[in-house]
Amino acid sequence: MNTTGYKSHISSQFNAELEDVRQRVLAMGGLVEQQLIDATKALMDLDTELAEQVFRTDDKVDQLEIYIDEECSRILARRQPTASDLRLVHAVIKTITDLERIGDESHKIAKMAHELSTQERMYENMMETQHLSRQVSQMVRGALDAFARMDADAALAVVREDVNVDREYEALLRQCITYMMEEPRTIGRVIDLIWAVRAIERIGDHAKNIAEYVIYFVKGKDVRHTPLDQVEHAVRGE
């Protein structure tokens, strides 16, 4: 394993085990990233067939989570890793939990696409929803890239972006509430959309979590529930 941020071991078998886990985490990440893209497109286009594809991908994501979790348990029992190796295994276990939850949130978005497909098409707030989803998709991709390279600076950029996503989410919620007040007949449809928007925002939170695990591995500092300026200090040592 020669990826930046990882160290090599005397045991080639241990290297192979860690590399296998890393590759499977990235494969799982690719699946949930595609789930988010497909779920959002299903929501925009009210494409029930694409929503069904999101549902079917859930099984693959779940199977990968179980496999990686079991492999990490075997590594802990067999290798008894210390220091950075132990942090790596813990970071992986936490990362796959958040990846699985990203899949769950994408499932919710696809479910709302199904719900909205049976109602009159709504155009208000859809462009803003799509923009928010693109921002969050970039966060997910950035978090996975940071994990692949164990790059604390790239992870910090993801943590920073969460602030912008939260701001856009709150603005979109206000727009939805205003629209419901002006057009009461749309309340049911807008509530479905709000549930989907909430799921998108939560995916951003999970991407931020993954970025924080990367910082934990690289810097040895737990930055969860920490103000942004302190996270920056932990990464840059300023």
C-alpha positions, -999 to +999 in steps of 0.1 A: +000+000+000+017+032-012-011+056-009-001+089+008-010+089+044-006+051+049+025+034+061+040+002+048+043-029+070+068-057+072+040-081+067+029-080+030-003-098+040-012-070+064-006-045+036-028-065+014-056-067+040-055-029+045-055-022+008-084-046+003-104-027+029-095+006+014-106-004-021-139-018-008-146+014+011-140+034-021-163+010-041-190+014-015-185+052-017-189+050-055-222+032-051-237+057-027-224+086-047-243+072-077-273+066-056-275+103-047-271+113-083-298+089-095-322+098-066-319+135-074-324+130-111-354+108-103-368+136-081-362+162-108-377+141-136-402+122-115-386+091-130-399+061-110-378+036-129-346+054-118-360+056-083-364+018-083-327+016-093-318+035-062-338+010-041-320-020-057-286-005-051-293-006-013-286-043-011-252-039-026-243-011-002-255-031+028-235-062+017-204-041+014-209-025+048-213-060+064-182-074+046-160-044+055-171-043+091-164-080+095-130-077+078-121-048+102-131-070+131-108-097+118-079-073+114-084-060+150-084-095+164-056-109+142-032-080+139-039-061+171-029-028+154-015+001+173-012+039+168-020+050+132-031+015+121-057+014+149-069+049+139-072+038+103-094+008+112-116+029+134-119+056+107-129+029+082-156+014+105-171+049+111-168+058+074-188+028+062-215+036+087-219+071+073-218+058+037-246+034+045-266+063+059-260+083+028-275+053+009-305+054+033-310+091+027-308+086-011-335+060-006-357+086+010-352+110-019-361+083-043-392+075-023-403+111-024-398+110-062-422+081-062-447+101-041-445+132-063-448+113-095-485+106-086-492+143-081-493+174-103-458+183-113-443+211-092-418+236-106-413+259-077-380+254-057-369+225-080-339+243-094-328+253-060-331+217-049-310+205-078-283+231-070-283+220-033-279+184-044-250+192-067-232+209-038-238+179-016-226+155-043-194+175-046-190+171-008-195+134-010-169+132-038-145+154-020-148+133+012-142+101-007-112+117-025-098+129+009-103+093+022-086+077-008-055+100-004-058+105+034-055+142+027-063+164+057-064+196+036-089+181+012-110+169+042-109+204+057-123+218+024-153+194+028-159+205+064-159+241+053-184+235+025-209+221+050-214+257+062-225+268+027-248+238+024-265+245+057-271+281+046-286+271+012-307+244+030-322+270+054-329+294+025-346+267+005-368+257+035-379+294+039-388+295+002-409+263+005-427+276+036-435+309+018-448+290-012-471+268+009-485+299+025-492+315-009-505+283-025-522+262+002-533+236-024-496+226-029-490+219+008-488+181+003-464+183-026-442+208-009-440+187+023-428+158+002-402+180-014-391+193+020-385+157+032-363+151+001-344+184+007-339+174+043-324+141+032-300+159+009-288+181+037-283+151+059-261+135+032-239+166+035-236+160+072-225+125+066-199+136+040-186+161+066-184+132+091-162+112+067-139+142+062-136+145+100-125+108+102-098+115+077-085+144+098-086+121+128-065+095+110-040+119+096-037+143+126-046+120+155-072+146+166-109+140+170-126+171+155-162+160+157-185+186+172-157+211+170-161+247+157-147+253+122-118+275+134-106+248+157-108+222+130-087+245+108-062+248+137-060+210+141-053+206+104-029+235+098-014+236+133-017+274+133 
